[in-house]
Amino acid sequence: MAILGLGHVGIYVYDLERMVAFYRDTLGLRITKQNWRAGIVFLSADPERADHEIALFRGRAADADSRVINQISLRVASLDDLRTVYRRLIDAGLKIDAVVNHVSALGCYYFDPEDNRSEVFWVTGRACWVPIAHLIDIEQPDNAVGRNRFALGTTAPHSDRRAPRKRASVPAVGLGANAGCARFGGPN
């Protein structure tokens, strides 16, 4: 099991429209997913290579102690690698926030030793052009996890062996089962 590298960084912002304009118009990134009602926009410099590298989230708190980083996401090569990292996090006594199906990826959200929210994810090879998250049980056999990763009409049980810390921090967003999600031949 090895971490392949940084996947993306999620940032809480005060003014979503202004920040999208900056990353899109000034830096040249392209919008790959968006849900303005939920306040989420994903951008990538190369959408064929990376589904998103920057994730902007409306709702940065005004106080000086507010968190700017929503998440730091690291990519692994396989579903087995994701399970291995999940188990290591549990064994280390870290808090698991949620394990979710994003269609384009399966992600394990956790809190590091200093309570920073982070994610380890595996790219499924299926494109989805809306930001979406449904809870899954990563301890299920591959064929069950595979069914869940494409069957978004149902929500699988939370897989955490402990009570989730902030379940609402990974909202299930989107336009409904498979809305905006298209079949794609390779990793996104």
C-alpha positions in Angstrom: 0.0 0.0 0.0 1.3 3.4 -1.0 0.0 6.9 -1.2 0.3 8.0 -4.8 0.3 11.7 -4.1 -1.8 14.7 -3.4 -5.2 14.5 -5.1 -6.8 17.8 -4.2 -7.2 20.5 -1.5 -10.6 21.7 -0.3 -10.8 25.4 0.8 -13.6 27.1 2.8 -14.2 30.6 1.2 -16.1 33.7 2.1 -17.1 34.6 -1.5 -17.6 31.6 -3.7 -18.3 33.5 -6.9 -15.1 35.7 -6.4 -12.9 32.7 -5.7 -14.3 30.7 -8.7 -13.6 33.7 -10.9 -10.0 33.9 -9.6 -9.2 30.3 -10.1 -11.0 30.1 -13.5 -10.2 33.5 -15.0 -6.9 34.4 -13.4 -5.2 31.0 -13.1 -7.0 29.3 -16.0 -8.4 26.3 -14.1 -11.7 24.8 -15.5 -14.8 24.0 -13.5 -15.4 20.3 -13.5 -18.2 20.0 -10.9 -20.5 22.5 -9.4 -23.5 22.8 -7.1 -24.1 26.5 -6.4 -27.1 25.8 -4.2 -24.9 23.6 -1.9 -22.0 26.1 -2.3 -19.5 23.7 -3.8 -17.3 24.1 -7.0 -14.5 21.8 -8.2 -11.8 23.0 -10.5 -8.9 21.3 -12.4 -6.0 22.5 -14.5 -6.3 19.3 -16.6 -9.7 17.6 -16.3 -8.6 14.7 -18.4 -5.9 13.9 -15.9 -7.5 15.0 -12.6 -11.2 15.3 -11.8 -10.4 18.2 -9.5 -7.4 19.7 -7.8 -9.1 22.6 -6.0 -12.5 22.2 -4.2 -14.1 25.4 -3.1 -16.7 25.3 -0.3 -18.9 28.3 0.6 -19.1 29.0 4.4 -15.8 30.1 5.8 -16.4 31.5 9.3 -15.5 35.1 10.0 -13.7 34.5 13.3 -9.9 34.4 13.5 -9.8 30.8 14.6 -11.9 29.5 11.7 -10.5 26.7 9.6 -9.6 27.6 6.0 -8.8 24.0 4.8 -11.8 21.8 4.4 -9.7 18.8 3.6 -6.3 17.5 2.3 -6.9 14.5 0.0 -4.4 11.8 -0.8 -4.8 9.2 -3.5 -4.2 5.5 -3.4 -4.0 3.0 -6.2 -6.7 0.5 -5.3 -9.7 -0.4 -3.3 -7.6 -2.7 -1.2 -5.1 0.1 -0.5 -8.1 2.3 0.6 -9.2 -0.5 3.0 -5.6 -0.8 4.3 -5.4 2.9 5.1 -8.8 2.8 6.7 -7.8 0.0 9.0 -4.5 1.8 9.8 -6.4 4.9 10.8 -8.7 2.9 13.0 -5.7 1.0 14.6 -4.0 4.4 15.2 -7.1 5.5 17.2 -8.0 8.3 14.8 -11.6 9.5 14.3 -13.2 8.4 11.1 -15.7 11.1 9.8 -17.2 9.0 7.0 -16.5 6.6 4.2 -18.3 7.7 1.0 -19.1 7.0 -2.6 -18.5 10.0 -4.8 -19.1 7.8 -8.0 -15.8 9.1 -9.4 -14.0 8.0 -6.2 -14.5 6.2 -2.9 -13.2 8.3 0.0 -12.3 7.8 3.6 -12.6 11.1 5.6 -10.8 11.2 8.9 -9.3 13.6 11.4 -5.5 13.6 11.9 -3.9 13.8 15.3 -4.3 17.6 15.4 -8.0 17.4 14.3 -7.4 18.4 10.7 -10.0 16.8 8.4 -8.4 14.8 5.6 -9.3 12.2 3.0 -7.7 9.2 1.4 -9.4 8.2 -1.9 -9.4 5.7 -4.7 -10.4 6.8 -8.2 -13.1 4.3 -9.5 -12.8 5.1 -13.2 -16.4 6.3 -13.4 -17.0 10.0 -14.1 -19.5 12.1 -12.2 -19.9 15.8 -12.9 -21.8 16.8 -9.8 -20.3 16.8 -6.3 -22.0 13.9 -4.5 -21.4 11.7 -1.5 -23.2 8.6 -0.2 -22.1 6.7 2.8 -20.8 3.2 2.2 -19.5 0.2 4.2 -15.9 -0.3 3.0 -15.6 -3.6 4.9 -18.1 -5.3 2.5 -16.7 -7.7 -0.1 -15.5 -6.1 -3.4 -18.6 -7.1 -5.3 -20.9 -5.4 -2.7 -18.8 -2.3 -2.6 -18.7 -2.3 -6.4 -22.5 -2.5 -6.5 -22.8 0.3 -4.0 -20.4 2.5 -6.0 -22.8 2.5 -8.9 -26.1 2.2 -7.1 -26.6 5.7 -5.7 -30.3 5.4 -5.1 -29.6 3.8 -1.8 -27.4 4.8 1.1 -25.2 2.2 2.7 -24.7 2.1 6.5 -21.9 4.1 8.0 -18.8 2.0 8.2 -17.1 3.7 11.2 -16.4 1.4 14.2 -16.9 4.4 16.4 -19.5 7.1 16.4 -18.9 9.6 13.6 -17.6 12.9 14.8 -19.3 15.3 12.4 -21.4 13.3 10.0 -22.9 16.4 8.5 -19.5 17.7 7.3 -19.7 15.5 4.2 -23.2 16.3 2.9 -24.9 14.1 0.4 -25.3 16.5 -2.4 -26.3 16.3 -6.0 -29.3 16.1 -8.1 -30.5 12.6 -7.3 -29.4 9.1 -8.2 -26.8 9.2 -11.0 -27.9 12.7 -12.1 -25.1 14.3 -14.0 -23.0 11.2 -13.8 -21.8 9.7 -17.0 -20.0 6.5 -17.9 -16.3 7.1 -18.5 -13.7 4.7 -19.8 -10.7 5.7 -17.7 -9.7 7.4 -14.5 -10.8 11.0 -14.2 
